[in-house]
Each structure stands twice: as C-alpha cells, then as structure tokens.
C-alpha cells in the first residue's frame, strides 16, 4: 500500500489529531486507561455504522436505513439475549441475520425494483424502525454482564472495542478490497454501464453490497447494546446521518467508486468526540446540537472539496 492511496483519508486523520489535542488540553484524563477506553467505545459504534454506509456508498447509493437497522439490532439483542453462552451466541446470529435480511430487502428493491436507493432506504427506515418499536415498545431489556465487559472492557491500555473494530474491518476488507466482489462493487459505483459491459452482474453486486452493509449495521447495533446494556427502539436514529458524514469526511465520493475503510473509521471517531469536546468547553447542552451541526457542515465542505480535487487530479493523470 502506498501513502498516496490513503491521501483522501488525510484530512480526517489531521482533524482527529487536532481534536484530540484540544480535548487533551481541556481534559488531561482522556489519555488515562479509563478515559481512552471511553473514547474508543464511544467511536466504535459509529465506525461500524460508517463501514456499513461505505459499502453502499461505494456502489453509488446511500443507505438511510442504517440507523434503523442499528436500532432493530439493539432491540433484538436486548430483548432476547439470555444469560447462557448459547443464548448469547444464538441471539448474535439472529441479530446478524436480521441485519442481512434488512440489507437484502434494500438491495433487491434497488437492484431489481430499479428504485432510487435514497427512496428505498427512506421507506425501509420506517419499516425497520417500526419493527424495532414492535419488539421493544419501551426502553428496557438487558444483556449479560460478561457480554458487555467482553466488548467494552480493556486489557491495560488496550480497549477490547478496538480489537473488535479491527477484526470487523479486516473481515470487511476481504470481501470488499481483496476479492472479485470488491472489484465489482468499485466498478459498479464508478461506471455501472461499463461494469455491465465488462461482464459484471450489476444487480447481484448491488444486492451483495446492501447485505454486507446490513450485517455491518447489525454489528454496530450489537456493540451499542454492549455499551448501553439495554434496548431502545430509537437509539440508532443519529447514526444514519452521522455515518454519511463520516463516509464523506473520510474521503469517499457519494457518487460511488472511491473510498477506503480507514478514512470513514477515523472520521467516525472525530464526529463521536465532538460532543465530548463541546461539553468540556462548557457549551450548554441546548446549543450542542447546533454547534455539532455547524462543525460538521464546515468539515464536510472541506472534506468534499479535498476529495473532489484529489479525484480531478487522478483523472488528469489518467488522461
């Protein structure tokens, strides 16, 4: 891998370093083992949701149902998970299966129904949110303590959440970056017509991308459940737009065909820390959403301009 390949992720990396530096000045304890674990846990859920969003964005679409799938996964896990290891294992598989099924529905409607992704996923957002509310009408439920501690604990300075994120990212890279499916996903996002002419099954590729995205969103829901140790049908609402912001800030192009996992992951940690920084700066909770939105707008403007300039430079070099 060359450094040039990760150039699109550079802005997110610089932003995260500057943000952490400012936060460290305000709250030196964030670099303690406990503080670092909290930061890692806080960013991992959004990072997983960003990977889910990235998979769809690479095909030229956008998945507005990511947050709803996170909520649905959280509701399933917190409602049905028992204390026995077999129960935990079974519910984890059930939750991942639900995420895959949700992604399958999205993919089939987009690929074979020929409906715009934003319309399909906006509709299924309400469907999956309704299912989450049906399963968990009121906040509650629980998960075993060992399930939560296994995912959100730490070994010294090393948070288990980062190990989970690394493992999921490596599994993500295998089908997306190291296989014919990954090549097909990038090709479909870059030029669907050209991909079809080269022999790629475009509808099947789209369906696979949405299924992978659904599974990754379910992973985010499972990790979020370990954090909260309870279920809430609305807990994933913010992850939809924040995952889109992380993908764009991380260097991906919403038009498809360009993007790596590193950038959105770093951007996800940047976004997740903004609220903590605003709190440390003494900003009233009443204004935190306003400041967070304004900061994200500025960041995304710079990120989009940075990425477009890099893409134009690449086109010039190719020509």
C-alpha positions in Angstrom: 0.0 0.0 0.0 1.3 3.4 -0.8 0.7 6.6 1.1 -0.9 8.2 -2.0 -3.7 5.7 -1.8 -4.6 7.0 1.7 -4.4 10.6 0.7 -8.2 11.0 0.7 -8.2 10.0 4.4 -5.5 12.5 5.4 -8.0 15.3 6.3 -9.9 13.1 8.7 -6.6 12.0 10.3 -5.4 15.6 10.8 -8.8 16.6 12.1 -8.9 13.8 14.7 -5.3 14.6 15.9 -6.2 18.3 16.3 -9.4 17.5 18.0 -7.8 15.0 20.4 -5.1 17.6 21.2 -7.6 20.2 22.1 -9.6 17.8 24.1 -6.5 16.6 26.0 -5.7 20.2 27.0 -9.3 20.6 28.3 -9.4 17.1 29.9 -6.0 15.5 30.5 -7.6 12.4 31.9 -8.7 11.3 28.4 -5.3 9.8 28.0 -5.7 7.6 31.1 -6.6 4.0 30.5 -10.2 4.7 31.6 -10.5 7.8 29.5 -9.0 6.2 26.4 -11.4 3.2 26.8 -14.4 5.5 26.9 -13.2 7.3 23.8 -12.7 4.0 22.0 -16.1 2.7 23.0 -17.7 5.9 22.0 -16.3 5.9 18.5 -16.5 2.2 17.7 -20.3 2.0 17.2 -20.3 4.9 14.7 -17.2 3.5 13.0 -19.1 0.2 12.4 -22.1 2.1 11.1 -19.8 4.1 8.8 -18.4 0.9 7.3 -22.0 -0.2 6.7 -22.7 3.1 4.9 -19.4 3.0 3.0 -20.3 -0.4 1.5 -23.4 1.1 -0.1 -21.8 4.5 -1.0 -19.2 2.6 -3.0 -21.9 1.4 -5.3 -23.2 5.0 -5.9 -26.1 4.7 -3.4 -26.8 5.9 0.1 -28.4 3.9 2.9 -30.8 6.0 5.1 -31.9 2.8 7.0 -28.5 2.3 8.7 -29.7 3.9 11.9 -32.9 1.9 11.9 -31.0 -1.3 11.5 -28.8 -0.3 14.4 -32.0 0.3 16.5 -33.6 -3.0 15.3 -30.4 -5.0 16.2 -30.2 -3.3 19.6 -33.9 -4.1 20.3 -33.4 -7.8 19.3 -30.3 -8.3 21.3 -31.5 -6.6 24.5 -34.9 -8.3 24.4 -34.0 -11.9 23.6 -30.4 -12.4 24.9 -30.3 -14.6 27.9 -27.5 -15.4 30.4 -26.2 -18.6 28.9 -23.4 -18.5 26.3 -25.5 -20.5 23.9 -28.3 -17.8 24.2 -25.7 -15.1 23.5 -24.4 -17.0 20.5 -27.8 -17.7 19.1 -29.1 -14.1 19.6 -25.9 -12.7 18.0 -26.5 -14.9 14.9 -30.2 -13.9 14.9 -29.3 -10.2 15.0 -26.7 -10.6 12.2 -29.3 -12.5 10.2 -31.8 -9.7 10.8 -29.3 -7.2 9.5 -28.5 -9.3 6.5 -32.3 -9.7 5.8 -32.8 -5.9 6.0 -29.9 -5.3 3.6 -31.3 -8.0 1.3 -34.6 -6.2 1.1 -32.9 -2.9 0.4 -30.7 -4.5 -2.3 -33.4 -6.3 -4.1 -35.6 -3.2 -4.2 -32.8 -1.1 -5.5 -31.3 -3.7 -8.0 -34.4 -5.4 -9.3 -37.1 -2.9 -8.5 -35.0 -0.2 -10.1 -35.9 2.3 -7.4 -33.5 5.0 -6.3 -31.5 3.9 -3.2 -32.5 7.1 -1.2 -36.2 6.4 -1.8 -35.9 2.7 -0.9 -33.9 3.1 2.2 -36.1 6.1 3.4 -39.1 3.8 3.1 -37.4 0.8 4.8 -36.1 3.2 7.6 -39.7 3.5 8.8 -40.3 -0.3 8.4 -37.2 -1.3 10.4 -37.9 1.4 13.0 -41.4 0.1 13.3 -40.1 -3.4 13.8 -37.7 -2.2 16.5 -40.6 -0.5 18.2 -42.7 -3.6 18.0 -40.0 -5.7 19.6 -39.1 -3.1 22.3 -42.1 -0.7 22.8 -40.4 0.8 25.9 -36.7 1.2 26.6 -35.5 -1.8 28.7 -34.2 -5.3 28.4 -30.7 -6.4 29.4 -27.7 -8.4 28.3 -25.3 -10.5 30.4 -22.6 -8.6 32.2 -19.9 -10.7 30.6 -21.2 -9.9 27.1 -20.9 -6.1 27.8 -17.5 -6.4 29.5 -16.1 -8.6 26.7 -16.8 -6.0 24.1 -16.3 -2.7 26.1 -13.7 -3.6 28.6 -9.9 -3.2 28.3 -6.7 -5.0 28.9 -4.5 -2.3 30.4 -4.4 0.5 27.8 -5.9 -1.7 25.0 -9.7 -1.4 24.8 -11.4 -4.5 23.6 -13.6 -2.3 21.4 -10.6 -1.5 19.1 -9.9 -5.2 18.8 -13.5 -5.8 17.8 -13.3 -2.9 15.3 -10.0 -4.2 13.8 -11.4 -7.7 13.4 -14.6 -6.4 11.7 -12.5 -4.1 9.5 -10.3 -7.0 8.4 -13.3 -9.1 7.6 -14.7 -6.2 5.7 -11.6 -5.8 3.7 -11.6 -9.4 2.5 -14.9 -9.2 0.5 -14.6 -5.5 -0.4 -10.9 -5.0 -1.0 -9.5 -8.4 -1.8 -11.9 -10.2 -4.0 -13.8 -10.1 -7.3 -16.8 -8.9 -5.4 -14.9 -5.9 -4.2 -13.7 -5.1 -7.7 -17.2 -5.4 -8.9 -18.5 -3.0 -6.2 -16.0 -0.4 -7.1 -16.7 -0.8 -10.8 -20.4 -0.5 -10.4 -20.0 2.6 -8.4 -17.6 4.2 -10.8 -19.5 3.3 -14.0 -22.5 0.9 -13.9 -22.8 0.8 -17.7 -19.1 0.0 -18.1 -19.3 -2.6 -15.4 -22.2 -4.3 -17.2 -20.3 -4.3 -20.5 -17.3 -5.9 -18.8 -19.4 -8.9 -17.7 -20.2 -7.9 -14.1 -23.6 -8.8 -12.8 -24.6 -5.4 -11.6 -27.9 -6.3 -9.8 -26.2 -9.2 -7.9 -23.3 -6.9 -6.9 -25.7 -4.3 -5.6 -27.6 -6.9 -3.5 -24.4 -8.2 -2.0 -23.3 -4.7 -1.1 -26.5 -3.9 0.7 -26.4 -7.3 2.5 -22.9 -6.6 3.7 -24.0 -3.2 4.8 -26.9 -4.6 6.7 -24.6 -7.1 8.6 -22.2 -4.3 9.5 -25.0 -2.1 10.8 -26.2 -5.1 12.9 -22.6 -5.3 14.3 -22.9 -1.7 15.2 -26.2 -2.5 17.0 -24.7 -5.4 18.9 -21.8 -3.3 20.1 -24.1 -0.4 21.1 -26.1 -3.0 23.1 -22.9 -3.9 25.0 -22.4 -0.2 25.7 -25.9 0.6 26.9 -26.7 -3.0 28.3 -30.4 -2.3 27.3 -32.6 -1.7 24.3 -34.3 1.3 22.9 -36.1 1.4 19.6 -34.9 5.0 18.8 -31.3 4.6 20.0 -29.8 4.4 16.4 -31.5 7.5 15.0 -28.4 9.7 14.9 -26.3 7.0 13.2 -27.8 7.4 9.8 -26.7 11.0 9.0 -23.5 10.7 11.1 -22.5 7.6 9.2 -23.0 9.6 5.9 -20.9 12.4 7.3 -18.1 10.1 8.4 -18.0 8.5 4.9 -17.8 11.8 3.1 -15.3 13.3 5.6 -13.3 10.1 5.3 -12.7 10.7 1.6 -15.4 8.6 -0.1 -17.4 10.1 -3.0 -21.1 9.9 -2.7 -21.3 9.2 -6.5 -19.5 5.9 -5.8 -16.4 4.1 -6.9 -14.0 5.7 -4.5 -13.3 5.2 -0.8 -11.3 3.2 1.7 -12.2 1.9 5.2 -9.5 3.9 7.1 -11.0 7.4 6.3 -14.6 6.8 7.5 -13.3 5.0 10.6 -11.1 7.9 11.6 -13.9 10.4 10.7 -16.3 8.4 12.9 -14.1 8.9 15.9 -13.8 12.6 15.1 -17.5 13.0 14.9 -18.2 11.0 18.1 -15.7 13.1 20.1 -17.2 16.4 19.0 -20.0 16.3 21.7 -17.5 15.5 24.4 -15.3 18.4 23.3 -18.2 20.8 23.3 -19.1 19.6 26.8 -15.6 20.0 28.0 -15.6 23.5 26.5 -18.6 24.4 28.7 -21.1 24.7 25.8 -24.6 24.3 27.0 -26.4 21.1 26.0 -29.1 23.3 24.5 -26.6 24.6 21.9 -24.5 21.4 21.5 -26.6 20.1 18.5 -26.3 23.5 16.8 -22.6 23.6 17.3 -22.1 20.0 16.2 -24.1 20.6 13.1 -22.2 23.7 12.2 -18.9 22.0 12.8 -19.9 19.0 10.6 -21.0 21.4 7.8 -17.6 23.1 7.7 -15.8 19.8 8.0 -17.8 18.2 5.2 -17.3 21.2 2.9 -13.5 20.9 3.3 -13.7 17.2 3.0 -15.8 17.2 -0.2 -13.5 19.9 -1.7 -10.4 17.9 -0.8 -11.7 14.7 -2.2 -13.0 16.2 -5.4 -9.7 17.9 -6.0 -7.9 14.6 -5.5 -10.3 12.8 -7.9 -9.8 15.5 -10.5 -6.1 15.2 -10.2 -6.4 11.5 -10.7 -8.5 11.9 -13.8 -5.8 14.3 -15.2 -3.1 11.8 -14.5 -5.1 9.0 -16.2 -5.7 11.2 -19.3 
